[in-house]
Amino acid sequence: MKNFFKNNLPALILVGFFFTAYFIVLFVKHNFQFQTFGLDLGFYDQIIFKASQWDFTKSTIAEVLNRNHFLSFFENDFHLTLLLISLLYKIIPNVNWIFFIQALFSALIGLVVYFIAKAKTQNQLFSLVCPFILLFSVPYQHVIFDGFTPEVFGAFFLALAFLGLVKNNLKLFWISIFGMLVSKVEFSPVVAILGLTVIVFEKKAKQGIITMIIGVLAFILLVYVVYPLISPGYQNYAHYSLGYGQIGQNPQEVIVNLITKPLFILRVLITPIIKLQYLFQQLFSFGFIPLLNPTIFPLLFFELFTRMGNNIMIAKWPLHSYTISVLLAIGTIYFSARFKNKLTIFAGIFLLFSLIGDMIFHGPLNSFLKSDFYTYNQWAKNNQELLDIVPGNVAVSANNSLVPHLSQREKIYLLPNIADAQYIALDLQDRPNAHTPSSYSANKELLTQNRFKIIFQKENAVLLKRL
């Protein structure tokens, strides 16, 4: 163990630095700037908190894409890894555990990338640059700071699987496959496609075939057998979790549409143009080099296909792309490893692209350079004062910026849904996403309704109680 730290100290310092930076930004954004939101963080905070109380009933925060269906712990976003976080909630039920875990695993992915690069190239400088360009890339920063994305666990195990491949470590590989399967249902097809990659590019037919079979069987069993058994009233949200959107309501329909409507599928994938802009940002961080390495093509195509095919949640695509970022990093390593005598030059080029990309696309880590990051505004203090007087055992409805601060309760609703809420908490600062899916004007109108009375108001922080 002593030699491990000694031999890898620069990488450990690098990863430790990014972990600390990630956690600080997440902590400040949530606790002092109210820039985390109900759909992104409040949902997970509620179901994890309820799970820590052995309550696996449905979340009350938001319907899934207006399908008139609320999700329980075991539906769509069921991850065994969330059960581990719920154990931490039993110690101290605090949403900052989520930030700690997300920052930790996001940084650890970089450490795995370092070991992959080291195993493939034996070049220390290049091996250090690879995790840096991943951890500093703007799309990767965005996926971390959007709130909470459990995809981080699957992406971590996917990186470990490639480490198992490059080190020819079967035990590590199969542990990684298991980790992907228990992290999220949408990683079961990723496992199947990884099996194809192992067959075609690693020339390990037996290992690849077994991996493919495991992935396919896991998807079928989880979606059509296990989930319906453990969750009464379960609906098949496989198409939602995989992000098929307009290209199909289920895997079967996607295949049919690919064959019968190829031009329609192509149009969906490239429109609106914002999809290609997001993709450009992701590729820019890695100097477009991954496009020259076919090893990652099957997995990358699947991830891009499922993300870009979703026109319902276009803005959310880059915020659920841990896996894409990991694949681009691995593709960069695999291609560069062919040119061992030029790795130092490559390291310099990739570093330059990374720094330029951060300047052009304005990475969230740049917050450390802005004075506002260190300012605790009066309106935020007013919000905290409001939160302190909301009873902990009542049904509450709140706007998007306040929901994740009130979500550790049996019933918390996201405006405009009020349902049987006894209180309405309002942060009437007009900021981006603060009132989604409602609106600033609609939420402000609640102050004039006769059903509720104002029991606390300090500038734009308002608490209403049902009459």
Stockholm file with secondary structure:
# STOCKHOLM 1.0

chainA/1-467         MKNFFKNNLPALILVGFFFTAYFIVLFVKHNFQFQTFGLDLGFYDQIIFKASQWDFTKSTIAEVLNRNHFLSFFENDFHLTLLLISLLYKIIPNVNWIFFIQALFSALIGLVVYFIAKAKTQNQLFSLVCPFILLFSVPYQHVIFDGFTPEVFGAFFLALAFLGLVKNNLKLFWISIFGMLVSKVEFSPVVAILGLTVIVFEKKAKQGIITMIIGVLAFILLVYVVYPLISPGYQNYAHYSLGYGQIGQNPQEVIVNLITKPLFILRVLITPIIKLQYLFQQLFSFGFIPLLNPTIFPLLFFELFTRMGNNIMIAKWPLHSYTISVLLAIGTIYFSARFKNKLTIFAGIFLLFSLIGDMIFHGPLNSFLKSDFYTYNQWAKNNQELLDIVPGNVAVSANNSLVPHLSQREKIYLLPNIADAQYIALDLQDRPNAHTPSSYSANKELLTQNRFKIIFQKENAVLLKRL
#=GR chainA/1-467 SS CHHHHHHTHHHHHHHHHHHHHHHHHHHHHHHTTCCCCIIIIIHHHHHHHHHHTTCCCCCSSCCSTTSSCCCCTTSSSCCHHHHHHHHHHHHCCCTHHHHHHHHHHHHHHHHHHHHHHHHHHCCHHHHHHHHHHHHHCHHHHHHHHTSCCTHHHHHHHHHHHHHHHHTTCHHHHHHHHHHHHHHCTTHHHHHHHHHHHHHHTSCCHHHHHHHHHHHHHHHHHIIIIIHHHHSTTCCCCHHHHTTCGGGCSSHHHHHHHHHHCHHHHHHHHHCSTHHHHHHHHHHHTTTTGGGGCGGGHHHHHHHHHHHHTCSSSGGGGGGGCHHHHHHHHHHHHHHHTTCGGGHHHHHHHHHHHHHHHHHHHTCGGGGGGSGGGGCCCHHHHHHHHHHHHSCTTSCEEECTTTHHHHCSSSCEEETTCCTTCSEEEEECCCCTTSSTTSCHHHHHHGGGCTTEEEEEEETTEEEEEEC
#=GC SS_cons         CHHHHHHTHHHHHHHHHHHHHHHHHHHHHHHTTCCCCIIIIIHHHHHHHHHHTTCCCCCSSCCSTTSSCCCCTTSSSCCHHHHHHHHHHHHCCCTHHHHHHHHHHHHHHHHHHHHHHHHHHCCHHHHHHHHHHHHHCHHHHHHHHTSCCTHHHHHHHHHHHHHHHHTTCHHHHHHHHHHHHHHCTTHHHHHHHHHHHHHHTSCCHHHHHHHHHHHHHHHHHIIIIIHHHHSTTCCCCHHHHTTCGGGCSSHHHHHHHHHHCHHHHHHHHHCSTHHHHHHHHHHHTTTTGGGGCGGGHHHHHHHHHHHHTCSSSGGGGGGGCHHHHHHHHHHHHHHHTTCGGGHHHHHHHHHHHHHHHHHHHTCGGGGGGSGGGGCCCHHHHHHHHHHHHSCTTSCEEECTTTHHHHCSSSCEEETTCCTTCSEEEEECCCCTTSSTTSCHHHHHHGGGCTTEEEEEEETTEEEEEEC
//
